[in-house]
Amino acid sequence: MAKKYRNSHTFSVQEAQNMSLGQSGSAYLSDTSTYTPQASRVVVAIQVIDDCAFANGMVAESTDFTDNDTAEAGTNADTFNGESFPAGVTIYGRWTAVALASGAVMLYMSN
């Protein structure tokens, strides 16, 4: 039986806070495949485990969550393409897909 997820508006204050901190699941990514979370989930934090570079494939949930300097014109795709981040860095946002060129990261999910 598929697990049914509640809408974030039905959570208590504590549950909602935990959810915003990525306590709705996590995934480890250490290859060059593109990670896409389950339906109704997004990646809300990326913790760099081993120095990494992102591949073109990071997709923001909405153009509302992108910056002109980090998004391709007219798209939700972040262009962290080739950008390097050292181990220990945590990046916050809302992505529907994440891809690495190298390194390893932990991905934390939320609704």
C-alpha positions as CSV (number, residue, x, y, z in Angstrom):
1,M,0.0,0.0,0.0
2,A,1.4,3.4,-0.9
3,K,2.1,5.8,1.9
4,K,-0.3,8.7,2.0
5,Y,1.2,12.1,2.7
6,R,-0.7,14.8,4.5
7,N,-0.9,18.3,3.2
8,S,1.5,20.5,5.2
9,H,-1.4,22.7,6.4
10,T,-2.6,19.8,8.5
11,F,0.5,19.5,10.6
12,S,0.9,20.9,14.2
13,V,3.4,23.7,14.6
14,Q,6.1,21.3,15.8
15,E,5.5,18.9,13.0
16,A,5.6,21.7,10.4
17,Q,8.9,23.0,11.9
18,N,10.4,19.5,11.7
19,M,9.2,19.1,8.2
20,S,10.8,22.4,7.1
21,L,14.1,21.1,8.5
22,G,14.0,18.1,6.1
23,Q,12.6,15.5,8.5
24,S,10.4,14.1,5.8
25,G,13.1,11.9,4.5
26,S,16.6,12.1,3.1
27,A,18.7,10.6,0.3
28,Y,22.4,10.1,-0.3
29,L,23.7,11.1,-3.8
30,S,27.2,10.2,-4.8
31,D,27.0,9.6,-8.5
32,T,26.1,11.5,-11.6
33,S,22.5,10.4,-11.9
34,T,19.7,12.9,-11.3
35,Y,17.8,12.5,-8.1
36,T,14.1,13.3,-8.2
37,P,12.1,13.0,-5.0
38,Q,8.8,11.2,-4.7
39,A,5.6,13.0,-5.8
40,S,4.6,15.8,-3.4
41,R,8.2,16.1,-2.1
42,V,11.0,18.5,-2.8
43,V,14.6,18.7,-1.7
44,V,14.9,21.5,0.9
45,A,18.5,21.2,2.0
46,I,21.7,19.8,0.4
47,Q,24.5,19.0,2.8
48,V,27.8,18.6,1.0
49,I,29.6,15.4,2.4
50,D,32.5,15.3,-0.1
51,D,33.6,18.4,-2.1
52,C,31.2,18.5,-5.0
53,A,30.3,20.1,-8.2
54,F,26.7,20.3,-9.4
55,A,25.7,19.3,-12.9
56,N,23.1,21.1,-15.0
57,G,20.0,19.5,-13.6
58,M,19.2,21.3,-10.4
59,V,15.6,22.3,-10.9
60,A,14.0,24.9,-8.5
61,E,10.4,24.1,-7.5
62,S,9.3,27.5,-9.0
63,T,10.8,30.5,-10.7
64,D,9.8,32.3,-7.5
65,F,12.7,30.5,-5.9
66,T,15.4,31.3,-8.4
67,D,17.7,34.3,-8.8
68,N,18.6,35.9,-12.1
69,D,22.3,35.0,-11.4
70,T,21.5,31.3,-10.8
71,A,18.7,30.5,-13.2
72,E,18.6,30.1,-16.9
73,A,16.4,32.7,-18.4
74,G,12.7,31.7,-18.3
75,T,13.3,28.4,-16.6
76,N,13.4,26.9,-13.1
77,A,16.8,25.3,-13.8
78,D,19.5,26.5,-11.4
79,T,22.9,26.9,-13.1
80,F,25.1,25.7,-10.3
81,N,26.5,23.8,-13.3
82,G,30.2,23.2,-12.6
83,E,30.1,25.3,-9.4
84,S,32.2,23.7,-6.6
85,F,31.2,23.5,-3.0
86,P,33.4,22.3,-0.1
87,A,32.5,19.5,2.3
88,G,30.4,20.9,5.3
89,V,28.4,23.4,3.3
90,T,24.6,23.2,3.5
91,I,22.5,24.8,0.8
92,Y,18.9,25.6,1.4
93,G,16.1,25.9,-1.2
94,R,13.3,23.9,-2.9
95,W,14.4,21.7,-5.8
96,T,12.5,19.0,-7.7
97,A,15.7,17.5,-9.1
98,V,19.4,17.5,-8.2
99,A,22.3,16.2,-10.2
100,L,26.0,16.1,-9.3
101,A,29.1,16.2,-11.6
102,S,31.2,14.9,-8.8
103,G,31.3,14.5,-5.0
104,A,28.7,13.4,-2.5
105,V,25.7,15.1,-0.8
106,M,22.9,14.3,1.6
107,L,19.5,15.6,0.4
108,Y,16.8,16.4,2.9
109,M,13.1,16.4,1.8
110,S,9.9,18.2,2.7
111,N,6.4,18.7,1.2
